[in-house]
Amino acid sequence: MSHVDFVGPPPKQRNTKHARIAGSLRQHPQEWGVVRTPSTSVRAASAAQAIRSARLPAYEPAGSFEAVSRTVIRNNGDVEHRVYARYVGAEQ
């Protein structure tokens, strides 16, 4: 049998990538920012939906962030999938 250390609950992960993104957006309310550039349009759309619905705690409450995905063609002709998001405040 293995030894188990009982040290209490795990620490809350407040400095995650998403917490930093959400914090930056909150510091610039109503301003759109590119928060991700996923490899596919499907992943971009999924990420935007996750932000809008607050699937991750960093974006709570649901509706306090707007997010959209767009596919753009860069100057060199490469295609880039982007997730744009902005903080709009908590719903009243």
Phi and psi restraints in degrees (range 20) as a CNS / XPLOR table:
assign (resid 1 and name C) (resid 2 and name N)
       (resid 2 and name CA) (resid 2 and name C) 1.0 -84.2 20.0 2
assign (resid 2 and name N) (resid 2 and name CA)
       (resid 2 and name C) (resid 3 and name N) 1.0 153.7 20.0 2
assign (resid 2 and name C) (resid 3 and name N)
       (resid 3 and name CA) (resid 3 and name C) 1.0 -80.4 20.0 2
assign (resid 3 and name N) (resid 3 and name CA)
       (resid 3 and name C) (resid 4 and name N) 1.0 140.6 20.0 2
assign (resid 3 and name C) (resid 4 and name N)
       (resid 4 and name CA) (resid 4 and name C) 1.0 -121.3 20.0 2
assign (resid 4 and name N) (resid 4 and name CA)
       (resid 4 and name C) (resid 5 and name N) 1.0 130.9 20.0 2
assign (resid 4 and name C) (resid 5 and name N)
       (resid 5 and name CA) (resid 5 and name C) 1.0 -99.6 20.0 2
assign (resid 5 and name N) (resid 5 and name CA)
       (resid 5 and name C) (resid 6 and name N) 1.0 121.6 20.0 2
assign (resid 5 and name C) (resid 6 and name N)
       (resid 6 and name CA) (resid 6 and name C) 1.0 -97.7 20.0 2
assign (resid 6 and name N) (resid 6 and name CA)
       (resid 6 and name C) (resid 7 and name N) 1.0 104.2 20.0 2
assign (resid 6 and name C) (resid 7 and name N)
       (resid 7 and name CA) (resid 7 and name C) 1.0 -118.4 20.0 2
assign (resid 7 and name N) (resid 7 and name CA)
       (resid 7 and name C) (resid 8 and name N) 1.0 9.6 20.0 2
assign (resid 7 and name C) (resid 8 and name N)
       (resid 8 and name CA) (resid 8 and name C) 1.0 101.4 20.0 2
assign (resid 8 and name N) (resid 8 and name CA)
       (resid 8 and name C) (resid 9 and name N) 1.0 -177.6 20.0 2
assign (resid 8 and name C) (resid 9 and name N)
       (resid 9 and name CA) (resid 9 and name C) 1.0 -71.2 20.0 2
assign (resid 9 and name N) (resid 9 and name CA)
       (resid 9 and name C) (resid 10 and name N) 1.0 156.3 20.0 2
assign (resid 9 and name C) (resid 10 and name N)
       (resid 10 and name CA) (resid 10 and name C) 1.0 -67.5 20.0 2
assign (resid 10 and name N) (resid 10 and name CA)
       (resid 10 and name C) (resid 11 and name N) 1.0 151.6 20.0 2
assign (resid 10 and name C) (resid 11 and name N)
       (resid 11 and name CA) (resid 11 and name C) 1.0 -66.9 20.0 2
assign (resid 11 and name N) (resid 11 and name CA)
       (resid 11 and name C) (resid 12 and name N) 1.0 149.6 20.0 2
assign (resid 11 and name C) (resid 12 and name N)
       (resid 12 and name CA) (resid 12 and name C) 1.0 -72.3 20.0 2
assign (resid 12 and name N) (resid 12 and name CA)
       (resid 12 and name C) (resid 13 and name N) 1.0 137.1 20.0 2
assign (resid 12 and name C) (resid 13 and name N)
       (resid 13 and name CA) (resid 13 and name C) 1.0 -89.1 20.0 2
assign (resid 13 and name N) (resid 13 and name CA)
       (resid 13 and name C) (resid 14 and name N) 1.0 81.6 20.0 2
assign (resid 13 and name C) (resid 14 and name N)
       (resid 14 and name CA) (resid 14 and name C) 1.0 -86.3 20.0 2
assign (resid 14 and name N) (resid 14 and name CA)
       (resid 14 and name C) (resid 15 and name N) 1.0 -17.4 20.0 2
assign (resid 14 and name C) (resid 15 and name N)
       (resid 15 and name CA) (resid 15 and name C) 1.0 -106.8 20.0 2
assign (resid 15 and name N) (resid 15 and name CA)
       (resid 15 and name C) (resid 16 and name N) 1.0 43.8 20.0 2
assign (resid 15 and name C) (resid 16 and name N)
       (resid 16 and name CA) (resid 16 and name C) 1.0 -79.2 20.0 2
assign (resid 16 and name N) (resid 16 and name CA)
       (resid 16 and name C) (resid 17 and name N) 1.0 169.1 20.0 2
assign (resid 16 and name C) (resid 17 and name N)
       (resid 17 and name CA) (resid 17 and name C) 1.0 -55.7 20.0 2
assign (resid 17 and name N) (resid 17 and name CA)
       (resid 17 and name C) (resid 18 and name N) 1.0 -43.9 20.0 2
assign (resid 17 and name C) (resid 18 and name N)
       (resid 18 and name CA) (resid 18 and name C) 1.0 -70.3 20.0 2
assign (resid 18 and name N) (resid 18 and name CA)
       (resid 18 and name C) (resid 19 and name N) 1.0 -34.1 20.0 2
assign (resid 18 and name C) (resid 19 and name N)
       (resid 19 and name CA) (resid 19 and name C) 1.0 -64.8 20.0 2
assign (resid 19 and name N) (resid 19 and name CA)
       (resid 19 and name C) (resid 20 and name N) 1.0 -39.0 20.0 2
assign (resid 19 and name C) (resid 20 and name N)
       (resid 20 and name CA) (resid 20 and name C) 1.0 -67.3 20.0 2
assign (resid 20 and name N) (resid 20 and name CA)
       (resid 20 and name C) (resid 21 and name N) 1.0 -41.6 20.0 2
assign (resid 20 and name C) (resid 21 and name N)
       (resid 21 and name CA) (resid 21 and name C) 1.0 -62.8 20.0 2
assign (resid 21 and name N) (resid 21 and name CA)
       (resid 21 and name C) (resid 22 and name N) 1.0 -50.0 20.0 2
assign (resid 21 and name C) (resid 22 and name N)
       (resid 22 and name CA) (resid 22 and name C) 1.0 -61.3 20.0 2
assign (resid 22 and name N) (resid 22 and name CA)
       (resid 22 and name C) (resid 23 and name N) 1.0 -39.7 20.0 2
assign (resid 22 and name C) (resid 23 and name N)
       (resid 23 and name CA) (resid 23 and name C) 1.0 -63.0 20.0 2
assign (resid 23 and name N) (resid 23 and name CA)
       (resid 23 and name C) (resid 24 and name N) 1.0 -42.1 20.0 2
assign (resid 23 and name C) (resid 24 and name N)
       (resid 24 and name CA) (resid 24 and name C) 1.0 -63.8 20.0 2
assign (resid 24 and name N) (resid 24 and name CA)
       (resid 24 and name C) (resid 25 and name N) 1.0 -42.0 20.0 2
assign (resid 24 and name C) (resid 25 and name N)
       (resid 25 and name CA) (resid 25 and name C) 1.0 -65.4 20.0 2
assign (resid 25 and name N) (resid 25 and name CA)
       (resid 25 and name C) (resid 26 and name N) 1.0 -38.1 20.0 2
assign (resid 25 and name C) (resid 26 and name N)
       (resid 26 and name CA) (resid 26 and name C) 1.0 -64.3 20.0 2
assign (resid 26 and name N) (resid 26 and name CA)
       (resid 26 and name C) (resid 27 and name N) 1.0 -31.2 20.0 2
assign (resid 26 and name C) (resid 27 and name N)
       (resid 27 and name CA) (resid 27 and name C) 1.0 -72.8 20.0 2
assign (resid 27 and name N) (resid 27 and name CA)
       (resid 27 and name C) (resid 28 and name N) 1.0 -15.3 20.0 2
assign (resid 27 and name C) (resid 28 and name N)
       (resid 28 and name CA) (resid 28 and name C) 1.0 -130.6 20.0 2
assign (resid 28 and name N) (resid 28 and name CA)
       (resid 28 and name C) (resid 29 and name N) 1.0 64.7 20.0 2
assign (resid 28 and name C) (resid 29 and name N)
       (resid 29 and name CA) (resid 29 and name C) 1.0 -57.3 20.0 2
assign (resid 29 and name N) (resid 29 and name CA)
       (resid 29 and name C) (resid 30 and name N) 1.0 143.9 20.0 2
assign (resid 29 and name C) (resid 30 and name N)
       (resid 30 and name CA) (resid 30 and name C) 1.0 71.6 20.0 2
assign (resid 30 and name N) (resid 30 and name CA)
       (resid 30 and name C) (resid 31 and name N) 1.0 -2.3 20.0 2
assign (resid 30 and name C) (resid 31 and name N)
       (resid 31 and name CA) (resid 31 and name C) 1.0 -96.1 20.0 2
assign (resid 31 and name N) (resid 31 and name CA)
       (resid 31 and name C) (resid 32 and name N) 1.0 129.6 20.0 2
assign (resid 31 and name C) (resid 32 and name N)
       (resid 32 and name CA) (resid 32 and name C) 1.0 -76.5 20.0 2
assign (resid 32 and name N) (resid 32 and name CA)
       (resid 32 and name C) (resid 33 and name N) 1.0 138.9 20.0 2
assign (resid 32 and name C) (resid 33 and name N)
       (resid 33 and name CA) (resid 33 and name C) 1.0 -135.9 20.0 2
assign (resid 33 and name N) (resid 33 and name CA)
       (resid 33 and name C) (resid 34 and name N) 1.0 148.0 20.0 2
assign (resid 33 and name C) (resid 34 and name N)
       (resid 34 and name CA) (resid 34 and name C) 1.0 -83.0 20.0 2
assign (resid 34 and name N) (resid 34 and name CA)
       (resid 34 and name C) (resid 35 and name N) 1.0 116.2 20.0 2
assign (resid 34 and name C) (resid 35 and name N)
       (resid 35 and name CA) (resid 35 and name C) 1.0 -104.5 20.0 2
assign (resid 35 and name N) (resid 35 and name CA)
       (resid 35 and name C) (resid 36 and name N) 1.0 -16.5 20.0 2
assign (resid 35 and name C) (resid 36 and name N)
       (resid 36 and name CA) (resid 36 and name C) 1.0 -153.9 20.0 2
assign (resid 36 and name N) (resid 36 and name CA)
       (resid 36 and name C) (resid 37 and name N) 1.0 155.1 20.0 2
assign (resid 36 and name C) (resid 37 and name N)
       (resid 37 and name CA) (resid 37 and name C) 1.0 -133.6 20.0 2
assign (resid 37 and name N) (resid 37 and name CA)
       (resid 37 and name C) (resid 38 and name N) 1.0 76.4 20.0 2
assign (resid 37 and name C) (resid 38 and name N)
       (resid 38 and name CA) (resid 38 and name C) 1.0 -66.5 20.0 2
assign (resid 38 and name N) (resid 38 and name CA)
       (resid 38 and name C) (resid 39 and name N) 1.0 168.7 20.0 2
assign (resid 38 and name C) (resid 39 and name N)
       (resid 39 and name CA) (resid 39 and name C) 1.0 -79.2 20.0 2
assign (resid 39 and name N) (resid 39 and name CA)
       (resid 39 and name C) (resid 40 and name N) 1.0 -17.9 20.0 2
assign (resid 39 and name C) (resid 40 and name N)
       (resid 40 and name CA) (resid 40 and name C) 1.0 -136.5 20.0 2
assign (resid 40 and name N) (resid 40 and name CA)
       (resid 40 and name C) (resid 41 and name N) 1.0 160.1 20.0 2
assign (resid 40 and name C) (resid 41 and name N)
       (resid 41 and name CA) (resid 41 and name C) 1.0 -68.0 20.0 2
assign (resid 41 and name N) (resid 41 and name CA)
       (resid 41 and name C) (resid 42 and name N) 1.0 -30.5 20.0 2
assign (resid 41 and name C) (resid 42 and name N)
       (resid 42 and name CA) (resid 42 and name C) 1.0 -65.6 20.0 2
assign (resid 42 and name N) (resid 42 and name CA)
       (resid 42 and name C) (resid 43 and name N) 1.0 -43.5 20.0 2
assign (resid 42 and name C) (resid 43 and name N)
       (resid 43 and name CA) (resid 43 and name C) 1.0 -66.5 20.0 2
assign (resid 43 and name N) (resid 43 and name CA)
       (resid 43 and name C) (resid 44 and name N) 1.0 -36.5 20.0 2
assign (resid 43 and name C) (resid 44 and name N)
       (resid 44 and name CA) (resid 44 and name C) 1.0 -64.2 20.0 2
assign (resid 44 and name N) (resid 44 and name CA)
       (resid 44 and name C) (resid 45 and name N) 1.0 -45.4 20.0 2
assign (resid 44 and name C) (resid 45 and name N)
       (resid 45 and name CA) (resid 45 and name C) 1.0 -63.4 20.0 2
assign (resid 45 and name N) (resid 45 and name CA)
       (resid 45 and name C) (resid 46 and name N) 1.0 -39.8 20.0 2
assign (resid 45 and name C) (resid 46 and name N)
       (resid 46 and name CA) (resid 46 and name C) 1.0 -64.9 20.0 2
assign (resid 46 and name N) (resid 46 and name CA)
       (resid 46 and name C) (resid 47 and name N) 1.0 -41.8 20.0 2
assign (resid 46 and name C) (resid 47 and name N)
       (resid 47 and name CA) (resid 47 and name C) 1.0 -65.1 20.0 2
assign (resid 47 and name N) (resid 47 and name CA)
       (resid 47 and name C) (resid 48 and name N) 1.0 -41.2 20.0 2
assign (resid 47 and name C) (resid 48 and name N)
       (resid 48 and name CA) (resid 48 and name C) 1.0 -62.6 20.0 2
assign (resid 48 and name N) (resid 48 and name CA)
       (resid 48 and name C) (resid 49 and name N) 1.0 -42.3 20.0 2
assign (resid 48 and name C) (resid 49 and name N)
       (resid 49 and name CA) (resid 49 and name C) 1.0 -63.7 20.0 2
assign (resid 49 and name N) (resid 49 and name CA)
       (resid 49 and name C) (resid 50 and name N) 1.0 -39.1 20.0 2
assign (resid 49 and name C) (resid 50 and name N)
       (resid 50 and name CA) (resid 50 and name C) 1.0 -63.6 20.0 2
assign (resid 50 and name N) (resid 50 and name CA)
       (resid 50 and name C) (resid 51 and name N) 1.0 -37.0 20.0 2
assign (resid 50 and name C) (resid 51 and name N)
       (resid 51 and name CA) (resid 51 and name C) 1.0 -69.7 20.0 2
assign (resid 51 and name N) (resid 51 and name CA)
       (resid 51 and name C) (resid 52 and name N) 1.0 -48.1 20.0 2
assign (resid 51 and name C) (resid 52 and name N)
       (resid 52 and name CA) (resid 52 and name C) 1.0 -59.8 20.0 2
assign (resid 52 and name N) (resid 52 and name CA)
       (resid 52 and name C) (resid 53 and name N) 1.0 -40.4 20.0 2
assign (resid 52 and name C) (resid 53 and name N)
       (resid 53 and name CA) (resid 53 and name C) 1.0 -89.5 20.0 2
assign (resid 53 and name N) (resid 53 and name CA)
       (resid 53 and name C) (resid 54 and name N) 1.0 0.4 20.0 2
assign (resid 53 and name C) (resid 54 and name N)
       (resid 54 and name CA) (resid 54 and name C) 1.0 56.1 20.0 2
assign (resid 54 and name N) (resid 54 and name CA)
       (resid 54 and name C) (resid 55 and name N) 1.0 42.6 20.0 2
assign (resid 54 and name C) (resid 55 and name N)
       (resid 55 and name CA) (resid 55 and name C) 1.0 -61.6 20.0 2
assign (resid 55 and name N) (resid 55 and name CA)
       (resid 55 and name C) (resid 56 and name N) 1.0 -25.8 20.0 2
assign (resid 55 and name C) (resid 56 and name N)
       (resid 56 and name CA) (resid 56 and name C) 1.0 -107.6 20.0 2
assign (resid 56 and name N) (resid 56 and name CA)
       (resid 56 and name C) (resid 57 and name N) 1.0 138.3 20.0 2
assign (resid 56 and name C) (resid 57 and name N)
       (resid 57 and name CA) (resid 57 and name C) 1.0 -55.9 20.0 2
assign (resid 57 and name N) (resid 57 and name CA)
       (resid 57 and name C) (resid 58 and name N) 1.0 -27.3 20.0 2
assign (resid 57 and name C) (resid 58 and name N)
       (resid 58 and name CA) (resid 58 and name C) 1.0 -59.7 20.0 2
assign (resid 58 and name N) (resid 58 and name CA)
       (resid 58 and name C) (resid 59 and name N) 1.0 -25.8 20.0 2
assign (resid 58 and name C) (resid 59 and name N)
       (resid 59 and name CA) (resid 59 and name C) 1.0 -103.0 20.0 2
assign (resid 59 and name N) (resid 59 and name CA)
       (resid 59 and name C) (resid 60 and name N) 1.0 15.4 20.0 2
assign (resid 59 and name C) (resid 60 and name N)
       (resid 60 and name CA) (resid 60 and name C) 1.0 -77.2 20.0 2
assign (resid 60 and name N) (resid 60 and name CA)
       (resid 60 and name C) (resid 61 and name N) 1.0 154.2 20.0 2
assign (resid 60 and name C) (resid 61 and name N)
       (resid 61 and name CA) (resid 61 and name C) 1.0 -76.4 20.0 2
assign (resid 61 and name N) (resid 61 and name CA)
       (resid 61 and name C) (resid 62 and name N) 1.0 157.7 20.0 2
assign (resid 61 and name C) (resid 62 and name N)
       (resid 62 and name CA) (resid 62 and name C) 1.0 -54.8 20.0 2
assign (resid 62 and name N) (resid 62 and name CA)
       (resid 62 and name C) (resid 63 and name N) 1.0 136.8 20.0 2
assign (resid 62 and name C) (resid 63 and name N)
       (resid 63 and name CA) (resid 63 and name C) 1.0 94.9 20.0 2
assign (resid 63 and name N) (resid 63 and name CA)
       (resid 63 and name C) (resid 64 and name N) 1.0 -7.9 20.0 2
assign (resid 63 and name C) (resid 64 and name N)
       (resid 64 and name CA) (resid 64 and name C) 1.0 -85.0 20.0 2
assign (resid 64 and name N) (resid 64 and name CA)
       (resid 64 and name C) (resid 65 and name N) 1.0 -7.8 20.0 2
assign (resid 64 and name C) (resid 65 and name N)
       (resid 65 and name CA) (resid 65 and name C) 1.0 -127.8 20.0 2
assign (resid 65 and name N) (resid 65 and name CA)
       (resid 65 and name C) (resid 66 and name N) 1.0 140.3 20.0 2
assign (resid 65 and name C) (resid 66 and name N)
       (resid 66 and name CA) (resid 66 and name C) 1.0 -101.9 20.0 2
assign (resid 66 and name N) (resid 66 and name CA)
       (resid 66 and name C) (resid 67 and name N) 1.0 146.8 20.0 2
assign (resid 66 and name C) (resid 67 and name N)
       (resid 67 and name CA) (resid 67 and name C) 1.0 -152.3 20.0 2
assign (resid 67 and name N) (resid 67 and name CA)
       (resid 67 and name C) (resid 68 and name N) 1.0 141.7 20.0 2
assign (resid 67 and name C) (resid 68 and name N)
       (resid 68 and name CA) (resid 68 and name C) 1.0 -140.1 20.0 2
assign (resid 68 and name N) (resid 68 and name CA)
       (resid 68 and name C) (resid 69 and name N) 1.0 158.0 20.0 2
assign (resid 68 and name C) (resid 69 and name N)
       (resid 69 and name CA) (resid 69 and name C) 1.0 -114.7 20.0 2
assign (resid 69 and name N) (resid 69 and name CA)
       (resid 69 and name C) (resid 70 and name N) 1.0 144.1 20.0 2
assign (resid 69 and name C) (resid 70 and name N)
       (resid 70 and name CA) (resid 70 and name C) 1.0 -142.0 20.0 2
assign (resid 70 and name N) (resid 70 and name CA)
       (resid 70 and name C) (resid 71 and name N) 1.0 144.8 20.0 2
assign (resid 70 and name C) (resid 71 and name N)
       (resid 71 and name CA) (resid 71 and name C) 1.0 -105.7 20.0 2
assign (resid 71 and name N) (resid 71 and name CA)
       (resid 71 and name C) (resid 72 and name N) 1.0 124.8 20.0 2
assign (resid 71 and name C) (resid 72 and name N)
       (resid 72 and name CA) (resid 72 and name C) 1.0 -123.4 20.0 2
assign (resid 72 and name N) (resid 72 and name CA)
       (resid 72 and name C) (resid 73 and name N) 1.0 154.2 20.0 2
assign (resid 72 and name C) (resid 73 and name N)
       (resid 73 and name CA) (resid 73 and name C) 1.0 -104.2 20.0 2
assign (resid 73 and name N) (resid 73 and name CA)
       (resid 73 and name C) (resid 74 and name N) 1.0 120.2 20.0 2
assign (resid 73 and name C) (resid 74 and name N)
       (resid 74 and name CA) (resid 74 and name C) 1.0 -75.9 20.0 2
assign (resid 74 and name N) (resid 74 and name CA)
       (resid 74 and name C) (resid 75 and name N) 1.0 169.8 20.0 2
assign (resid 74 and name C) (resid 75 and name N)
       (resid 75 and name CA) (resid 75 and name C) 1.0 -56.6 20.0 2
assign (resid 75 and name N) (resid 75 and name CA)
       (resid 75 and name C) (resid 76 and name N) 1.0 -32.3 20.0 2
assign (resid 75 and name C) (resid 76 and name N)
       (resid 76 and name CA) (resid 76 and name C) 1.0 -86.4 20.0 2
assign (resid 76 and name N) (resid 76 and name CA)
       (resid 76 and name C) (resid 77 and name N) 1.0 3.4 20.0 2
assign (resid 76 and name C) (resid 77 and name N)
       (resid 77 and name CA) (resid 77 and name C) 1.0 93.7 20.0 2
assign (resid 77 and name N) (resid 77 and name CA)
       (resid 77 and name C) (resid 78 and name N) 1.0 -9.5 20.0 2
assign (resid 77 and name C) (resid 78 and name N)
       (resid 78 and name CA) (resid 78 and name C) 1.0 -69.4 20.0 2
assign (resid 78 and name N) (resid 78 and name CA)
       (resid 78 and name C) (resid 79 and name N) 1.0 146.7 20.0 2
assign (resid 78 and name C) (resid 79 and name N)
       (resid 79 and name CA) (resid 79 and name C) 1.0 -92.7 20.0 2
assign (resid 79 and name N) (resid 79 and name CA)
       (resid 79 and name C) (resid 80 and name N) 1.0 135.8 20.0 2
assign (resid 79 and name C) (resid 80 and name N)
       (resid 80 and name CA) (resid 80 and name C) 1.0 -131.3 20.0 2
assign (resid 80 and name N) (resid 80 and name CA)
       (resid 80 and name C) (resid 81 and name N) 1.0 134.2 20.0 2
assign (resid 80 and name C) (resid 81 and name N)
       (resid 81 and name CA) (resid 81 and name C) 1.0 -100.6 20.0 2
assign (resid 81 and name N) (resid 81 and name CA)
       (resid 81 and name C) (resid 82 and name N) 1.0 125.8 20.0 2
assign (resid 81 and name C) (resid 82 and name N)
       (resid 82 and name CA) (resid 82 and name C) 1.0 -122.7 20.0 2
assign (resid 82 and name N) (resid 82 and name CA)
       (resid 82 and name C) (resid 83 and name N) 1.0 149.8 20.0 2
assign (resid 82 and name C) (resid 83 and name N)
       (resid 83 and name CA) (resid 83 and name C) 1.0 -114.3 20.0 2
assign (resid 83 and name N) (resid 83 and name CA)
       (resid 83 and name C) (resid 84 and name N) 1.0 117.0 20.0 2
assign (resid 83 and name C) (resid 84 and name N)
       (resid 84 and name CA) (resid 84 and name C) 1.0 -100.7 20.0 2
assign (resid 84 and name N) (resid 84 and name CA)
       (resid 84 and name C) (resid 85 and name N) 1.0 139.9 20.0 2
assign (resid 84 and name C) (resid 85 and name N)
       (resid 85 and name CA) (resid 85 and name C) 1.0 -145.4 20.0 2
assign (resid 85 and name N) (resid 85 and name CA)
       (resid 85 and name C) (resid 86 and name N) 1.0 156.7 20.0 2
assign (resid 85 and name C) (resid 86 and name N)
       (resid 86 and name CA) (resid 86 and name C) 1.0 -151.9 20.0 2
assign (resid 86 and name N) (resid 86 and name CA)
       (resid 86 and name C) (resid 87 and name N) 1.0 152.0 20.0 2
assign (resid 86 and name C) (resid 87 and name N)
       (resid 87 and name CA) (resid 87 and name C) 1.0 -88.7 20.0 2
assign (resid 87 and name N) (resid 87 and name CA)
       (resid 87 and name C) (resid 88 and name N) 1.0 127.4 20.0 2
assign (resid 87 and name C) (resid 88 and name N)
       (resid 88 and name CA) (resid 88 and name C) 1.0 -116.2 20.0 2
assign (resid 88 and name N) (resid 88 and name CA)
       (resid 88 and name C) (resid 89 and name N) 1.0 -0.3 20.0 2
assign (resid 88 and name C) (resid 89 and name N)
       (resid 89 and name CA) (resid 89 and name C) 1.0 93.1 20.0 2
assign (resid 89 and name N) (resid 89 and name CA)
       (resid 89 and name C) (resid 90 and name N) 1.0 162.6 20.0 2
assign (resid 89 and name C) (resid 90 and name N)
       (resid 90 and name CA) (resid 90 and name C) 1.0 -69.4 20.0 2
assign (resid 90 and name N) (resid 90 and name CA)
       (resid 90 and name C) (resid 91 and name N) 1.0 144.6 20.0 2
assign (resid 90 and name C) (resid 91 and name N)
       (resid 91 and name CA) (resid 91 and name C) 1.0 -67.9 20.0 2
assign (resid 91 and name N) (resid 91 and name CA)
       (resid 91 and name C) (resid 92 and name N) 1.0 141.5 20.0 2
